[in-house]
Amino acid sequence: MFVFNYADGATALGVWGVWIIVFAVLFGFNEAARRWKYVGFASFVILPLILSILWFTVLSDTTYTDWFHLAKVYSSTAGCIGFWCIRHVSFKNKHTGREWRLSDKKWALCFPPLILAINILEAVLRDFQVGIQYRGGGTLADEAMYVLGGPWNFMNGIAGILNIITITGWLGICIRKKTAKDGSRDMLWPDMLWFWIIAYDLWNFDYTYNCLPGHSWYCGFALLLAATLCSFTVGKGAWLQHRAQTLAIWCMFAQTFPAFIDKGAFAVASSYSEVPLYAFSIAALASNIAVFAYMIYKVFRTRRNPYLGELYTDLKQYKEIKALAEANLPQAVKLPAEQV
């Protein structure tokens, strides 16, 4: 499945140790960026501006400049900026004096599923491209690594399309209420539950193993686990926010220091065995078919529209996440009868 670079002095203990460090740094960075408003702003507005200048000037000979890597880093960063605005930006109506926030507007809530779908679609197109252009094996156009195209690319591409179709309930996105323990104001998505997240993780890991085989040890394994673990523990219900933040910072790191994952003792390659290529693609496709089938079942059972409302409101996990959200004051506050 994976091959450690023993020729350059790698050891299993050393590579696993670096993997743990990468995972811990991603998890810790996400915690800092989500809990402190201006750490998030600095991380996803100021830092990318500085790094962009470096990528196209002094680092232009070493960084990735192909369409896919640039699209990935800028789309993930755009997602982080948009999510930050939904969580923190507010305005005051100069005529009524009433304050309103982006999270109150339905048009603003269309941004998270849109950026997520675009991000998935980019990877789906890459899977199909590798399956067609590199069938039987070949080195990528940017000469970054060798890939082995085959039926697994098309199976995983279909899984990614199903993953997009099963994105539901975005109009129910809400903001986490501040507490003494957590003042993050996370962007909660109650309808995005564990089964969709696991199906996404299986699909995305397989995509990295298919199309970024030399990077999947870190950007597939460690990166996905950091966001998922956070969404199941301290940052419950805010998986998309965690995914965008960890992905953006990883992409910025990989753009700036590509040698870390491409060369040296800590670079980890794929075995290019067809067994795991088939196995991961089958698992990704099967899990996304299962989520799609469950979505269709819930639609017929509840008569709810999964794109104009929320679908899984009767599930325990949904209710647990919804309980973390701020109260919707216009609906929650009831006036005494004499004031109506």
Secondary structure, DSSP 8 states (H G I E B T S, - for coil): -EEE-GGGT--HHHHHHHHHHHHHHHHHHHHHHHHSHHHHHIIIIIHHHHHHHHHTTTTTTTS--SHHHHHHHHHHHHHHHHHHHHHH-EEE-TTT--EEEGGG-HHHHTHHHHHHHHHHHHHHHHHHHHHHHTBT-EE-TTSS-EE-BSHHHHHHHHHHHHHHHT---GGG-EEB---SS-----EE-TTS-HHHHHHHHHHHHHHHHHH-TTTIIIIIIIHHHHHHHHHHTTTTT-HHHHHHHHHHHHHHHHHH-THHHHSSTT-EEE---HHHHHHHHHHHHHHHHHHHHHHHHHHHHH---TTTS-S-TTSHHHHHHHTTB---HHHH----GGG-
